[in-house]
Amino acid sequence: MAYKSLTSITVSDIESVGISTEVASAFHRRLKEIIATHGAGTPATWHNITNTILTPDLPFSFHQMLYYACYIDFGPDPPAWIPDPECALSTNVGQLLERRGKEFLGSAYKDPISSFSDFQKFSVSNPEVFWKNVLDEMNISFSTPPECILRENLPGESSLTHPGGQWLPGASINPAKNCLVENAKRSLNDTAIIWRDEHHDDLPVLRRHGDVFERTVKGYYHAHGRADDTMNLGGIKVSSVEIERLCNGVDSSILETAAIGVPPSGGGPEQLVVAVVFKNPSTTTQDLHQLRISFNSALQKKLNPLFRVSRVVSLPSLPRTASNKVMRRVLRQQLSENNQSSKI
């Protein structure tokens, strides 16, 4: 299909894709204003079209019309997206190039966007320099440094074991140390991954992935288990760790807690049971009842008003794996078998 240039598009062309005359006229006036200010085919032209004209509810054919009209002189493969300079400077690559672009590319360096292709060629022709800088930027610490970045296969050496060569030969690394140790770019409060519903960045965090560790005042790490170990409470998925974090702060007598979703004996939705280990084990049933009320208050105020703790049970300790993670699966089985008892 042949597309017109932006300057050739008429109100009738816009109407032909299913847009009313009144709206098409307004779009055409705005399009002429953008062309007058930014030209008929520049990145700024497309940026303004997408920000002030196009919306997801408009016909896709209208999006295509303006897109190919804007890039009609670009060639057979126009760009899907061009970053603006401010966004480019906020990226890790942009910041690296701003600091060391002239060192890598000499006088050819202009800015992160214009010089990106040259930087890509530099990375291929200078792998030792490029990858050493990437590893430094990521603050990767080797237990045993590599002999080099890339060792090419010797003549006669099989390429099946290391196709294209061997990367970082002789190196060894401690992943846990690189993940947990603080450095210039990472603090103890940093979040590894946060998951939200797409297009809803203002919503609360839905899930936190990975293992959750707490650093104690003495510098030790306390393993809490999987952050995405979730339960279904009345159709709402929630992480056990999120509940436990609130419960642990309810009373100073609590050493630690474990939140478990337990199916009731008669069937139905999971019930929230909180296992508690106290600093002082002499706890009465009345104390547990009051603690359940306090847990409910904290969860409903700070997490979800629909959450309710069905039972609180006291344990001398929580079952843990060899790596010290809480075995919630074992607790769930024990609590299910003793569903009518207040203690395991």
N, C-alpha and C positions, 0 to 999 in steps of 0.2 A: 504493500500500500504506500502511495506517495503522500508525503506530508508537506504542508506549506510552511513557509517561514513565519515567525511571529508577526512580522509587519504585514503579512498577507492575510492573516486570519480575520474573518468578518463576524458580525453578530449572527448571521445566518449559519456559519460554520459551527458556532457554539450551540445554536438551537438544534442543529441536526443530530446531536448526540443525546437529545432528550432533556435539554434544559430550557426552561420557559423564557419567553422573549424578554421579560423584565429583568430576570436574573442574568441572562446572557448579555444584555446591554450593560449592566453594572460591571460584569466581569470584563467586558471589552474595554470599558473606560479605564478600569484599573490596570489592565494589560498595557494600554497605551501610555499610562503614567509611568509604569515600570520601565518600558522600553525607552521613553524619553530621558529617564534618569540614569539607567544602567546599560543601555544598549540592547541590541536584539539577540545576543547570544553569549553572555558572559556568565561566570559562576554566580555573580551577584544578581543577575536577572533571574536565574532559576531559584536561587535562595529566596528572593522576594515573591516569586510565583507560588512556591510551596508554602510560604508563611502567610500570605495574604489572599490567595485565591483558592488553592486546592485544599479540599478536606476529604476524609475517607468516604463520606456519604455521596460524593459526586460520582458520576459514571466513570468507569475506568477508561473508557474511550476518550474522555475529555482529558484525563491525566496524560494518556499517550499523545494526544494531539499537541498539548503544550510542551511536553518533554521533547519529542522529536523535532518540534518546530524550534525550540530553543537551541538544540544541538544539531541543527540541520547541516551545518558546515563542519562538524567535528569529525565525521567519518562513519564507518559502518558499526563501530562499537563505542557509542557515547558513554560517558561515566554515569554510574548509578548514583553516585554521591561524591561531592567534593567538600572536604572539611574546610571550615573557615580558619583563618590564621590563629585566632584565639584558642580554638579547640585543639589545633595541631600543637600549639605550644604547651598545652596542659598534659599531653601524653608523655609517656616515659621516653619514647624515641625523640619527640620534639625537644624535651628538656636536655637530653644527651647531645643532640645536634646543636642546640643553642650554646651549650658549654664548650663543645669540642669539635663542632663542625669544620672550622677552619683548620684545625689540626689534622683532621681526617682527609679533607677535600681541598685544602689550600684555598686559593683565591676563587675557586669555582663555587664555593659554598655561598648561598644566598639566604635561604630560610628553609625550615623543615619541609614545607610542601614542594617548593621549586626544586630542592636538592635531594628529594627522597630517592628518585631513580638513580642518581649518582651514588648515593649512600648504599643502595642495594648492590650496585656493581662493585663498590669498595668492599662490601662484606664478603662477596664471592672471591674476589682476587686477593684479599688479605684476611683469611680466616683466623690466623693467629691473633692479630690485633683486634679484629672485630669481636670474636668470642671471648677473649680475655676481658674486654671492656664490658660485655654483656654480663659475664659472671660477676665482675666487680660491682656493676650496677645492682645486681640481684643480691649482693652480699652473700654469695655462696662461699662457704668455708670448707675446704677439703681436709680430711684427716691425713691423706697422703696426696700431695699435689700431682697433677698429671705430668707425664714427660713432655707432652706437647698438646696442642689442641686437636690436630688431625694428623694421623700417621697413615700415609698412603700405602696400599698394598705393594709389597715387593714383587719384582718380576718372578713369575712362576707360582706366587702365593695364591691360594684359592680365594676368590672373592665371595664365596658363599657364606663364610663365617662373618666377615665384615664387608658387606657390599659398599664400594666406594671408599673404603678405608676404615680405620679404627679411631673413634672419637675418644678423647681423653684417656689414652692408654696409661695403665698403671695407677690410675686415680682410685681413691676410696673416699667415701663420704658417709657422714652420720646424718641421716635425714631428720631424726628427732632433734638433734642439736641445731640444725639449720632452721627448723620450724619454730623452736621454742626459745632460743637464745635471743636476747634483745640486741639490737644494733642501731645504727644511725637512722634507719628507715622503719624500724618496727618497735612498738612498745607492747607491754603486756595487755593493754586494753584494745589492741587491734582486733578486728573481726576478719576471719579468713573468707567466708562466703556468706552472703545474706540472700535469701530467696524470697521474692515477692511475686504476686501475680503480675504478669506482663501488662504494661500500660497503667498500672496502679501503684506508682512509686510512693504515694502518700499513705498507703495502707501500712498497718503494723507488720513486722516481720512474721512470716509464716513458719519458716523452718530454718534452723541453724545446723549445718552439716559438719561432720567430723567428730573427733573425740574432744570432750571438754575437760580441760585441766585447770586446776586452781593452784596458784602459787601461794604457799604459806608465808608467814612473816619470817620464818627461819630459812626461806629459800628453797624448800622442798616443793615438789609438785604432787598434787592430790588428784587422782583420776576419777572422774565422775561417770565415765562411759560415753556412749554415743549420744551426740546432741540431737540426732534425728531419730532416736528411739521414741516413737510416738504412741499415743493411745487415742482411742475414739470415744469421746465423752458426749453422748447425745448428738452424734453426727458432726462434731467439731474435733478435728485433729489437733493435738497439742503435744509438745515435747515434754517428756518427764523431767528433763533438766530445768525447764522454765518453771515448772511447779515446785520442784525441790529448792530452787534458788529462793523463792518467796517463803517457803515453809521453814527453811533453815534460819531465816532472820526473824521469825515470829517470836521466839522465846530464847533467852540466853542459856537455858538449861539443855538445849538441843545440841548434840554433837554432829549428827547428820541425819538425813532423811532419804527415803526412796519412794517415789510415787509410782503406783502400779494400777493399771486398769484391769479389774477382775470381773469376769462374767458372773452374774448372779446365778445361784443354783437353779432357779426356776426359769432361766432364760431371760432375754432382754438386753438392753444396752449395758455396756461396761460400767461398773461402779468404780469410783476413785477411792483407792485405799492408800493411806500413807503409813509406811513403816518408819518408826522413829527409834534412833539410838540416842539415849540420854547420857549426859556426862555423869549424872548420878542415877544408878539403875533403880533406886527405890521410888517408883512412880505408882500412884494409885489409879484406879479406874476413873475416879472423879477428875484427876488431872488430865487423863486422856480425853474425857468428854469436853473439858474446857479448852483443851488444845485443838480439838476438832472445830469448835466454834471460832477460835482465833484463825485457824487455817482457812476456813470458809470466808471469813471477813477479808483476809488478805488477798485471796484468789479472786473474789468477786469484785473487789475494788481495783485491783491492779492488773488482772489478767482477763477475766471474762465473767460477767455477772451471772452466767448460767452454770458455772462450775460449782460443784458441791462435793465435799469430802464425805463419803459414806461411813468410813471407819478409820480409826487410828489404832495401830497396833505397836506395842513396844517390843523391841528386839535387843538382845545383848550386843549384836554386831550384824553387819550386812554381809551376805555371801559375796565373795569376790573371786575373780579369775587370778591366774598366776601373775598377770600384769596389773593387778589391783583394780580392775574395772568392776563395777557393781553388776552382779548377775541378776538382772531383773526377771529374766525368764524363770529362774529357780524360785524367786520370790513369788512370782505370779502363780506358779504351780502349787507352792505351799499354801498361799492364801486362798486359792480356789478349793483346795482340799479341806481347809479349815474355815469355810465361809461363815459358819455360825459362831465362831469363837473370836474373842477380842485379843487373843494372843496366839502366837505360833508355838 
